Amino acid sequence: MVETARPGSLVSVLIVTFNSSASLAQCFASLQQQDHSPLELVVVDNNSSDSTRTLLAQAPLSGTVILNETNRGFAAAQNQAMREASGEWRLCLNPDVMLAPDFISKLLAADAPASVGALCGKLLRWVPGAEPERSGIIDSTGIYFQPNLRHLDRGAEQPDAGQFQRQEYVLGATGAAALYRRKMVEEVSVEGQFFDEEFFSYREDADLAWRAQLMGWRCLYVPAAVGWHQRRVTPERRESLPHEINWHSVKNRFLMRAKNAGAGLCLHTFIPALARDVVIFGYALLRDWRMFSALWYPLAHWGGLRGKRKWIQARRRVPDKQLARWFRWQPASEPLEP
């Protein structure tokens, strides 16, 4: 069965801001230029201290703006926006992303089967500066897992030479610019949370992709939909990133596994995942003892995790043997069915 979105389908654009003034104007400008309508804008600000709130008050686009009194994190703020959305499709968009004018319409024009709950386009790097550069370096063409349970962006850091020009299935979409079907949002939300708020930030999109695959939802990559992302957090920059980012990243690695991994997949990934865990433990022991609290966090909160795991595993439709195809050393994808 194919469900092609109607040209006039309402799309809700959901943006979470936190000290985002450097890029927000360009992001809004790219939304104004979209050739798809109608669009519904929902912005949640996580207590920005720069001029973000001034820009929101002067925003050229009408919509709903929610001003949080504290920084609730990306996951919780996106869930706030999701609850305000009324579109059949919801575009989770980072404020440091610029979209080509036909980004949304190209995604909706894809022949998306009913099993597709997420769509993503080709994101290239947006290099900031006085004259922001829309580069030809790939940021993401979907995400994938390696057998050591690291998740990475397909093609990241590579020059775009047409190597990702096929419309195909991927494991999931980077949360920087992902279009989700309302029905999937409703089905995979655990305790009303589409993104797991315990993650706060980082890896919540990979956790969602894994959970959605377990429950039978697929993600379609559409290369004709192009955007540019000003990515700040990359594996190569790990040493220079703030402690808070690395702390959440380590914590969330184990939260994700505790909820989603079945016995078969644990066996499939046991040796490489264990090797990676040893590296993380060694880093905490030799370089940064503060990381031990991130390692301990899943054990300290096992009661809540067990409830989430039970809910997810009770609704899974895909066995580990089938899911294991997405956990490869090289980026995994699947062609569309003929």
N, C-alpha and C positions, 0 to 999 in steps of 0.2 A: 504493500500500500504506500502511495506517495502523497504527502501533504505539502502542496506548494502554497506558501503564504500569499494571501491576497495583497495586491499592491497597496491597498489602504489600511493594512493591518496596523493597529496601534503598537508601537514599540516604546517601552519604558526605558529610559536611559538613567542608570543609577550610578552616581559618583560620590565617593567618599573623599573629603579633603582634610588635610592636616598640614598647615604651613605650605600651601600649594600655590602661592601667589606668582611664583616665577613662571609657571606653565599654564595656569588656569585660563588666561585670556585666549591663548592659541587653541586650547582644547575646546572652549566655547565657540570660537570662530569656526572651527571645523564642524561642529554640530550644526551651526547656522547654515552651513553650506551643503548639508546632506540633501540629496535629491529625493529622499523618502519622507513621506508624511502620512499620518500624524506622528509626532514624537511627544512623549511625556517625560519631563525632566524631574528627577528627584535627587537632591543633593543633601548629604549629611556631613556637617563639619564637626570634626573632633577637637573642638576647643583650640583653634588656631590662634597663634600669638603674633603672626605677621599680618599682612594686609589682605589675607584671604577673605575675611568677612566683609570688608569694604567692597571687594570685587564681586562678592555674591550679591550684595545689596544693589549693585549697579549692573548685574548680569543682563545681557541682551536677550536672554531666553527666559520665558515665563515658566514657572514650575513651583514645586514644593521645596522649601529649604528648611532643614532641621538643624538647630544649633545645640550641640551637646555641651554640657558644662564641664565635662572631663573628656579625656582621650579614651574612648571605649575600645579602640582597636579597629582594624579594618573589618574583621569578620562581623562583629556586633553591629557596626555602623552600616555595613552592606545589608545585614538582615533588617535593620530599621527601614532602609530604603525599599527593600523587597516587599515589606508589609504595606508600604504606601502605594506600590505599583499596581496598575490595573491592566497593563498590556498583556497580550497573549505571548509576546516575546519580551525578555528583559535583558538589556545590554549592560553588563557590569563593566564600567569604564574607569580607568585611572585618570586623574587630572593631568598626568604627564604623558598623555597619548593624544596625537593628532590623527584624524581620520581623513582618508580621501573622500571626496564628495559623494561617491557611490558605495562607500563601505557597507552601510546597512542594507541598501537595496541589492547589492551583490550577494550578501549572505541570504537574504530572503528569497532571492531568485533561484537559489540552489534547489535541486529536486531532493528535498530532505524527507526520507521515509519517516513514518510515524515513530520508529524506534530511535530516531535522532532527537536527543534532548538538548544538545549543545552544538553550536557552530562557532568556528574561529576562522580568522583570516590570516594573511601574511603580515606580520609585524616586522618592520625594519627599525633600525636605531635612529632616534632623534637626538642629534648632538646639540646641546644647548649653547647659547652665546648671543651676542648682539644680533646676529642674523642666524637664527636656528637652522641647522642643516638637516635636511631630510636625506639621510645617507642610504647607500645601497647595501649596508651590512645587516644581516639577518638578526633579529631579536628573538623571534619565536614563530614557528609554524606548527604549533601544538606541543604538548609535553609528553614525555615518556619516562618510564622507570628503567633503571639498570638492575641487574640481579642483586646488587648490594643495597638496593632500596633507596638509592639516590634518585631524585627526579630532576630532569634537565629539560631545557627547551630545544626542540629539534632545530638544527642548523645554526644555533646561536654562535655569533662571532664570524660566521662565514660570509664572504661576498655573495650577493644574490646573483647567481649565474643561471637561473632557470632550473635548478636542481629540485625545486619543490613546486612545480607547476601543475601537478596532478591533483584533481579533487579526489580526496580519499578519506578514509576513516583513520583517526588517531585516538590515542588513549584519552586525551582531554585537552582543554583549552587553558592557556595562561589567564589568570584573573585580571590581567591588565586590560583586556578587551575580549569579553566572551559573551555570546548571545545565548540565552537559556530559554527553553520552552516552559511556559507556565506549568503545564502538567507535570513535567519532570521536577520543577521546583517543589511542587506540592508533595510528590511521591517520595522524594529522597530527603526531605527535611526531617531531622531528628529532634524531637521535642520542640518543634517549631523553628529550628535553626537550620537554614540552608547551608551556610558556612558555620563550622563548629566554633563557637565563641571562645572556647577554652584555648584555641590556637592563638588568639589575639591578632597576630599578623604572621605571615610567612608560612608557606606550605598548605594553607587552607584550600587553595585551588587544586593541588594534587590530591589531598584527602577527599575532596568532593569528587574528583574525576574517578578515583579508585572506587568510592562508594557507588557512584552512578553506574560504573561498569558492572559491579556486583549485582546491581538490581536490574540489569538488562538494558540500560540506556547507552546510546552511542554518541560519539562526537564526530562531526563532519568538518574537515578542513577545506576551506574554499579559497584558493590562492588569488582569485580575482578581486577579493576584498582586501585592500591594502591600508595599513596604518603605520604610524611611526611612534616608537616608545622610547622615552628618556629613562632607560633602566639604570638604577643605582646599585641594586643588590645582584651581584653575580658570583659564581663560585670562585673566580679568580681573585676577587677583592676581599675574600673572607677575612684575611688577617687585618685589613684596614677598616673593617666595618665596626660600628659601635657594639659594645658588649651586649646590649639588650637584643639586638638583631640576632647575633649568634646564639644567645641563650634561648630565645624562642625557637630558632631553627633546630637546635638539638632537641629540645623538649618535644617539639611537634613531630620529629622523626619517629619517636617512640609512641606518641599518642596515636599517630596514624596507623602504625602497625598493630597496636593493641586492639583497635576497633575493627580493622578491615581484613587482616591476614588470616586465611584459613590454614588448616594443618598441611594441606597439600602444597600450598604456596610457600609456607615456611620451610618445608622440606626442599622445595625447588631452589630456594634462595639461601639456604642455611649457611653454607660456607662463605660465599662472598659477603652476605649481610653480617655474619659474625666478624669477618675480617675488618669490615668498616666500623663495626661497633668497637672493636679493640683499638682502632686508630682514634676514635672519638674519646674513649676512656683514657688513652695515653695522653691525648692533648689536655684533657682536664687534669690529669695527674701531674704532668710535667710543665704545662704552660699556663693554665688558668683554673685554679681550684673552684672558682665561682661556678663553673660548669657542672659541678657535681650536684647542685640543687636542680639543674635541668634534667639530669639523669634520674634523680630521685623522684621528681614530680609525678610521673605516671604511676609509680608504686604508691605514693602517698594519696593519690586520687583514684585508686583502683575501683572503689565502689561505684563511682559515677561512670567510669570507663566501662565497667562490666555491663551496666545497664544499656549504654549506647551500643556496645558490641552485640548484646543479645537482640536488640531491636534491629540492627543492620543484618545480622546473620539470619534472622528469622525471615527476612524479606528477600534474601539473595536468590537470583534466578540463574546465575552463571557459575558453574563449578570451577575449582581452582585449576584444573587441567586446561580448561579453555582460557582462563584469565592469564595463565602463565605466558601466553604468547606476547603479552605487552611488556614483559620484564626481560629485556635483552640488552646486550652491551651496545648495540647500534640502534639508532632510532627506529621504532617499529611503526608500521602503518599497514592498512589493508585496502585493496582496491574496492571500488563500489561493485555491488552485485550487477551482473549483466541484466 
